[in-house]
Amino acid sequence: MSTWLIALAGGAVGSALTAALAFGARLLATRREIEATDRFVADRDEDLASWVADRSLALERELAAKTEALNKQNLFYSGAHGTAPR
């Protein structure tokens, strides 16, 4: 077998090995990126759920206060309840 054929085969094997290692490293990096993104999204979901719960409670209290104010004025069943300004 000639020297140039051995060099060519060695280069091909080295290139294939390098490509496989690069692919494996990128695969591991991608998994870490996905896990980091999943953690970030979970934190944001938790924050959003907390904000929605807090806002819903505030709106329920605001509605109850408006209802009570209209009830004190005997306007509860007058139609003003659904159209009263904030």
N, C-alpha and C positions, 0 to 999 in steps of 0.2 A: 504494500500500500504506500502511496507516495505521501510525502510530507504535507503537501498543500491540501490533500483530501482529509488528512487528520486534523489540520488546522481549521478547515472549513466545518468539519463535524463538531469539533470542540467549540467553535464560535457559535454554531447553531444550538448546541446543548446549553452553553452559557447564556445565550439570549433567551432561550425558553425558560431556564431556571430564574433568570432575572425578572422576566415577565410574570412568572408564577408568584414570586416573592412580592413583587409590586402589587399584584392583584390581591393577594392575601392581606397585605398591609392595608390596602384601601378598604377591603371588606371589614376588617377590624375597626378601622377608623369610622366607617359608615355606621357600624353598630353602636359605637360610642356616641356618635352624633345623634342618632335616633333616640337613644336612651336619655341623653341630655335634653333633647327637644321634648320628649314625653314628660320628663320631670317638670320642665318649664310650663308646659301646657297644663299639667295637673295643678300646679301652683296657681296659674291664672284662672283655671276653672273653680278652684276653691275660693279665690278672691271674688270672682264674679258671683258665685252662689251666695257668699256672705253679703255682698252689696245688694243683690236682688232681695234677699230676706230682710235686710235692714230697710231698704226702700219700700218694700211692700208693707212692712209694719208701720213706717211713717205715714204712708198713704192711707192705711186703714185707720190710724189715729186721726188724721186730718179729716177723713170722711165722717168719722164718728163725731168729731167736734162740730163739723158743719151741720150734721144731722141734728145734733143737740141744740145748736143755735137756732136753726129753723123751727125745731119743735117748740122752743121757748116762745117763739113769735107766732105760734099756731099756723105756720106755713108748711108744715111737713107734707101734707097731702095736696098742696096747692099747685104743684108742678115746678115750683121754684127749687125743689130739692135737686133735680137733675140739671138745672141750668144755672145754679148759683155760682158766682165768680169765686175764685180762690181767695 
